[in-house]
Amino acid sequence: MTHALLLLGTALAVAGCGGSGTSASAPPALPPVAVEAITVEPRTLRDEVELVGQLEAEESVVLRPEIDGVVASIEFAEGDHVEAGALLVRLRDEWQRAALAEATSARVLAEQAYTRARPLAAEGVLSAAELDRVTAELGAARAREELAQVAFERTSIRAPFAGALGPRLVSPGDRVTRETALVQLDAVERLKLVFTVPETAIGAVRPDVPVAVSVAPFPGEVFPGEVYFVSPTLDPQSRRLLLKARVPNPARRLRPGHFAQITVEAGRREHALVVPASALVQEAGGTFVWKIQGDGTGVRVPVEIGLRRPDSVEVVSGLAAGDRIVSAGTHKVVPGAPLQVSAPAAAAGNGTP
């Protein structure tokens, strides 16, 4: 009896397996997984360092007179932008003017005496010694006139370079000496950026390295500059290296004394493959990305990474230009599952395919 029942059960099972029902067919296909994707393209990658520094005038001087005297007139307005050689302050010059006129008259007389003496010496009427004396007197007269001219010119204080003037520190009638400050002049058409880098970054800095400068009064704006000086020695106390950069300032919007945020390009790699940080998946065996295959499914591709940025990473190996990878939604991807791919939200908003 028991044996018969077993045979009957076996027969029924065989009949069920060989029937035409659909309950034993292949498992249903996996639903598409919605992800965002990008196409890997080569671009220039800059290795940048964030630093702080201060803007200074390229040239700055407090003007003082070269001689003692009395201020006759002020020839500038506070805050003026002046060119090199512009007259700023004039001192009383009556004495110097008279001394120059006297020296000029003496030089004219000496020249006339020399003009008369030469032909006489050539005819033998005048001795060679007398001609030498007349020649020496002419040279001395010319030197005295030059000294008088210098003394006269020193009564006029002029700008040694183009720049912006500060507040004036004297008034007409003031008696001044060589130590009296008259006005400060700052060259602001191009500013000097002074900053330091840590000892560990020395290998990345050199003259001609570009810098990007931003200051609080102009949020969101970047002013370009270029390093022109790298100190040959480290500060023994801070272990930092002094650098200076030139920052063009033709509109004079930047001012000496501004605290500056600086981005220095420490290195550059051409044709680097850079992917969003969100495309990387970390696991015990290493780092990989989901590469989209021709059939619309994803496959794991191990990658080696290089430079890191807050939102992007350089891929040194594992990918090639033109590869399409999942940039968002990596946690939903399953091997073999079809992918419903869309462009990143930012790219879609910009019309990027």
C-alpha positions in Angstrom: 0.0 0.0 0.0 2.7 2.4 1.0 4.7 1.5 -2.1 1.7 2.2 -4.3 1.2 5.6 -2.8 4.9 6.5 -3.5 4.6 5.5 -7.1 1.5 7.6 -7.5 3.2 10.7 -6.0 6.1 10.3 -8.3 3.9 10.0 -11.3 2.0 13.1 -10.4 5.3 15.0 -9.8 6.6 14.0 -13.2 3.4 14.9 -14.9 3.5 18.4 -13.2 7.0 19.1 -14.4 6.4 18.1 -17.9 3.2 20.0 -18.3 2.6 23.3 -20.2 2.0 25.5 -17.1 4.0 28.8 -16.6 4.6 28.5 -12.8 8.1 27.0 -13.4 9.3 29.5 -16.0 12.5 31.8 -15.7 12.4 34.4 -12.9 11.0 37.8 -13.9 13.4 40.5 -15.3 14.8 43.0 -12.8 13.1 46.5 -12.9 15.3 49.4 -14.3 17.3 51.3 -11.7 17.2 55.1 -12.0 20.7 56.6 -11.8 22.6 59.7 -13.0 25.6 59.2 -15.3 28.4 61.2 -16.9 30.8 60.7 -19.8 34.4 60.7 -18.7 36.3 63.4 -20.6 39.9 64.6 -20.2 40.5 68.1 -18.9 43.2 70.2 -17.2 43.5 69.5 -13.5 45.1 72.1 -11.2 46.6 71.2 -7.9 45.8 74.3 -5.8 46.7 75.4 -2.3 44.6 77.8 -0.2 46.6 80.5 1.7 46.2 83.9 3.2 48.2 87.1 2.7 48.0 90.9 2.6 48.0 93.4 -0.2 50.6 96.2 -0.2 51.5 99.1 -2.4 54.0 98.1 -5.0 56.0 101.2 -4.0 55.4 103.4 -1.0 57.3 106.4 0.3 56.8 109.3 2.7 58.1 112.3 0.9 60.5 114.6 2.8 62.4 117.7 1.5 66.1 117.4 0.7 66.8 120.8 2.1 65.6 122.9 5.0 63.2 125.7 4.1 59.7 127.2 4.3 56.7 125.8 2.4 55.7 128.3 -0.3 52.8 126.3 -1.8 51.0 122.9 -1.9 50.5 121.8 -5.5 48.3 118.7 -4.9 45.0 117.7 -3.5 44.7 114.9 -0.9 43.9 111.6 -2.6 45.1 112.8 -6.0 46.5 110.2 -8.4 49.7 111.8 -9.9 52.2 110.8 -12.5 55.9 110.5 -12.0 57.6 113.9 -11.9 54.5 115.8 -10.8 55.2 118.9 -8.7 53.8 118.3 -5.2 55.3 121.0 -2.8 57.2 124.1 -3.5 59.6 125.7 -1.0 60.6 129.4 -1.0 63.4 129.6 -3.5 64.5 133.3 -3.6 68.0 132.5 -2.4 68.5 129.5 -4.6 67.1 131.4 -7.7 69.6 134.3 -7.1 72.5 131.9 -6.5 71.7 130.2 -9.8 71.5 133.5 -11.7 74.9 134.5 -10.3 76.5 131.1 -11.2 75.0 131.3 -14.7 76.6 134.8 -15.2 79.9 133.5 -14.0 79.8 130.6 -16.4 79.0 133.0 -19.3 82.0 135.2 -18.5 84.2 132.1 -18.2 83.0 130.9 -21.6 83.7 134.3 -23.2 87.2 134.4 -21.7 87.9 130.9 -23.0 86.7 131.8 -26.5 89.1 134.8 -26.6 92.0 132.9 -25.2 92.0 130.0 -27.7 93.0 131.9 -30.8 95.6 133.9 -28.8 97.2 130.8 -27.6 97.2 129.4 -31.1 99.1 132.5 -32.3 101.6 132.3 -29.4 100.4 135.5 -27.9 99.0 133.7 -24.8 101.1 131.1 -23.0 99.9 127.5 -22.5 99.8 128.0 -18.8 97.4 131.0 -19.1 95.2 128.9 -21.5 95.1 126.1 -18.9 94.0 128.6 -16.2 91.2 130.0 -18.4 90.1 126.4 -19.3 90.1 125.4 -15.6 88.1 128.5 -14.6 85.5 127.6 -17.3 85.2 124.1 -15.9 84.8 125.4 -12.3 82.2 128.0 -13.4 80.1 125.3 -15.1 80.4 123.1 -12.0 79.2 125.9 -9.7 76.2 126.5 -12.0 75.3 122.8 -11.9 75.4 122.9 -8.0 73.3 126.1 -8.0 70.8 124.3 -10.4 70.6 121.3 -8.1 70.0 123.5 -5.0 67.3 125.4 -6.9 65.6 122.1 -8.1 65.5 120.8 -4.5 63.0 123.6 -3.6 60.5 121.7 -5.7 59.4 118.3 -4.3 58.2 116.0 -7.1 56.6 112.6 -7.2 59.3 109.9 -7.8 56.8 107.5 -9.3 53.1 107.4 -10.3 50.7 106.8 -7.5 48.0 107.9 -5.1 48.6 110.6 -2.5 47.6 110.4 1.1 46.7 113.3 3.4 49.1 116.3 3.4 51.1 116.7 6.5 52.2 120.4 6.1 50.7 123.7 5.2 52.0 126.8 3.4 54.3 128.8 5.7 55.5 125.7 7.7 59.2 125.6 8.3 60.5 122.2 7.3 63.7 120.2 7.6 65.1 117.1 5.9 63.2 115.0 8.5 59.8 116.6 8.0 57.1 114.3 6.4 55.2 116.1 3.7 52.9 113.4 2.2 52.8 109.7 1.5 52.8 108.4 -2.0 51.7 104.8 -2.9 51.9 103.1 -6.2 48.5 101.3 -6.6 48.2 100.6 -10.3 49.8 97.2 -9.4 49.8 95.9 -5.9 52.2 93.6 -4.1 50.8 90.5 -2.4 52.8 89.2 0.5 52.2 85.7 1.9 54.0 82.6 3.2 53.8 78.9 2.5 54.6 76.0 4.8 57.8 74.1 4.6 56.0 71.1 3.1 54.8 73.1 0.0 58.2 74.6 -0.9 58.7 72.2 -3.8 55.5 73.5 -5.5 56.2 77.2 -5.5 58.4 79.1 -8.0 58.4 82.5 -9.8 55.8 82.9 -12.5 53.3 80.7 -10.6 49.8 82.2 -11.1 47.7 83.1 -8.1 44.0 84.0 -7.6 43.1 86.6 -5.0 39.8 87.4 -3.4 39.0 90.1 -0.8 36.1 90.6 1.5 34.8 93.9 -0.1 34.3 92.1 -3.4 32.8 88.6 -2.6 32.7 86.2 -5.5 35.3 88.2 -7.5 38.8 86.8 -8.3 41.7 89.0 -9.1 44.6 87.3 -11.0 48.3 87.7 -10.0 51.7 86.1 -10.5 54.5 85.2 -8.1 57.7 87.2 -8.8 59.7 86.5 -5.6 60.5 83.4 -3.6 62.6 83.9 -0.6 65.9 81.9 -0.7 65.6 81.0 3.0 62.9 79.8 5.4 61.9 81.7 8.5 63.7 79.8 11.2 60.9 80.3 13.7 57.7 79.7 11.7 59.4 77.3 9.2 57.5 79.1 6.4 58.7 80.6 3.1 58.0 84.2 2.1 56.6 84.8 -1.3 55.5 88.0 -3.2 53.2 88.3 -6.2 52.1 91.2 -8.4 48.4 91.8 -8.7 47.3 94.3 -11.5 45.0 96.9 -10.2 44.2 99.3 -13.1 40.8 100.3 -11.8 42.3 100.9 -8.3 39.5 98.9 -6.7 42.0 97.0 -4.5 43.7 98.9 -1.7 46.9 98.3 0.2 46.2 96.7 3.5 43.4 94.4 2.3 43.5 90.9 3.9 43.5 88.4 1.0 42.4 84.8 0.4 44.9 83.3 -2.0 44.7 80.3 -4.3 48.1 79.2 -5.6 48.4 76.7 -8.4 51.0 74.3 -7.1 50.8 71.9 -10.1 48.9 71.2 -13.3 48.1 68.0 -15.1 46.9 68.1 -18.7 44.4 65.5 -20.0 43.5 64.2 -16.6 40.4 62.1 -16.1 38.3 63.6 -13.3 35.0 62.1 -12.0 32.6 63.3 -9.3 33.4 62.1 -5.8 29.9 60.6 -5.7 30.8 58.2 -8.5 33.4 56.3 -6.3 32.4 53.3 -4.3 34.7 52.2 -1.4 34.9 48.6 -0.3 37.3 46.3 1.5 39.0 45.3 -1.7 39.5 48.8 -3.0 37.7 51.5 -4.9 35.6 51.0 -8.0 33.0 52.8 -10.2 30.0 51.5 -12.0 30.7 51.6 -15.8 27.7 51.5 -18.0 27.9 48.8 -20.7 26.5 48.7 -24.1 23.4 46.7 -23.0 22.5 49.4 -20.4 23.7 47.5 -17.4 26.5 48.4 -14.9 29.7 46.6 -14.3 32.2 47.2 -11.5 35.5 48.7 -12.7 38.3 49.0 -10.1 40.1 52.4 -10.3 43.2 54.0 -8.9 42.7 57.6 -7.7 45.1 60.6 -7.7 44.4 64.1 -6.7 41.3 64.7 -4.6 39.1 67.8 -4.6 36.1 68.5 -2.3 33.7 67.3 -5.0 35.9 65.6 -7.6 38.6 63.0 -7.9 41.3 62.2 -10.5 41.2 58.7 -11.8 44.8 57.6 -12.7 43.9 54.1 -14.1 40.8 52.0 -14.7 38.9 54.3 -17.0 39.4 55.8 -20.4 38.1 59.0 -22.1 34.6 58.4 -23.4 33.6 55.8 -20.7 30.2 56.4 -19.2 29.9 55.9 -15.5 27.2 56.2 -12.8 27.7 59.5 -11.0 24.7 59.3 -8.6 22.7 56.4 -7.3 25.6 54.0 -7.1 24.1 52.3 -4.0 21.1 51.1 -6.1 23.1 49.5 -8.9 23.0 45.7 -9.1 25.1 43.7 -11.6 23.0 42.7 -14.6 20.1 45.1 -13.7 19.1 47.5 -16.5 19.8 51.2 -15.7 17.5 54.1 -16.4 20.1 56.8 -17.0 19.6 60.5 -16.8 22.1 63.4 -16.8 23.1 65.0 -13.5 20.7 67.7 -12.4 23.2 70.6 -12.7 24.2 69.5 -16.2 20.5 69.0 -17.3 19.7 72.5 -16.1 22.5 73.9 -18.3 21.3 72.0 -21.3 24.2 69.5 -21.2 23.3 66.1 -22.6 
